[in-house]
Amino acid sequence: MLPQTLLLALAAATLALAGTPVDGGTWVEDHPGFSQQQCAGGSICGNTFFIPTSPNGSTSGSGCSNGHLRAERRYKDDYSSGVRQFGGDFTIKFMSGSRIAIKQTFNGDAGPYFIMAVEQGGRLYSVEGGQTIAEGVAKVGSTVRINTVHDAKSRRFSVYVNGKEMYRDGKAPGGSFYDKIGAYTTSTGTGDLSITWTNVQFWHKA
Ligand SMILES: *[C@@H]1O[C@H](CO)[C@@H](O)[C@H](O)[C@H]1NC(C)=O
């Protein structure tokens, strides 16, 4: 039998694997389901999202009509009010491509609202507007923690990178939103990319 202290240490280590919410206040965890979209040669295996260098020409499948490379998980966390938080860790396994969306906050009423993409060299940027979120952090093999906080009432949307707020939109639109993660080439983007998302969690503010 393992001594009690070792068991406690193991329990603490397991708890520490899960992320904690940022931004203060009391947060309640949610457990939304999800669906998956694999397009034009994109594929998903567990928590790993892969797109090859170029599309295979197929436009059939959910979300595939534009023929772009896509391997994405669409969470069913749809919301139009309250304060919501997403948290997750990503690691790029390999990447010869560039300008690939890895996290979206989709506005079901108006299309993509916030799309975070990665460039060769590891810059994270906002596709709508091109603003840099963080320079050089998303390097192959490095794990990066992302949190987004969306206050639908005050219309604030923030992105935290490794616990630090790096992007804020104080004039977010209204609408009905949901989260997506994975890999999706932007209109100027190319594959390939293999990325893993772990410790993905959702919360709402109490
Ligand atoms: C292209 O890839 C998709 C998955 O991303 C697959 O469903 C489809 O069958 C593939 N088409 C061809 C022609 O290989």
PDBQT file of the ligand as one rigid body, heavy atoms in Angstrom, charges set to zero:
ROOT
HETATM    1  C1  LIG A 301     -10.310  14.380 -48.491  1.00  0.00    +0.000 C 
HETATM    2  O1  LIG A 301     -10.217  14.409 -47.063  1.00  0.00    +0.000 OA
HETATM    3  C2  LIG A 301     -11.455  14.285 -46.369  1.00  0.00    +0.000 C 
HETATM    4  C3  LIG A 301     -11.188  14.382 -44.862  1.00  0.00    +0.000 C 
HETATM    5  O2  LIG A 301     -10.544  15.549 -44.525  1.00  0.00    +0.000 OA
HETATM    6  C4  LIG A 301     -12.084  12.958 -46.713  1.00  0.00    +0.000 C 
HETATM    7  O3  LIG A 301     -13.353  12.882 -46.087  1.00  0.00    +0.000 OA
HETATM    8  C5  LIG A 301     -12.248  12.819 -48.211  1.00  0.00    +0.000 C 
HETATM    9  O4  LIG A 301     -12.727  11.520 -48.507  1.00  0.00    +0.000 OA
HETATM   10  C6  LIG A 301     -10.909  13.039 -48.912  1.00  0.00    +0.000 C 
HETATM   11  N1  LIG A 301     -11.147  13.043 -50.341  1.00  0.00    +0.000 N 
HETATM   12  C7  LIG A 301     -10.295  12.467 -51.221  1.00  0.00    +0.000 C 
HETATM   13  C8  LIG A 301     -10.655  12.621 -52.644  1.00  0.00    +0.000 C 
HETATM   14  O5  LIG A 301      -9.277  11.874 -50.863  1.00  0.00    +0.000 OA
ENDROOT
TORSDOF 0
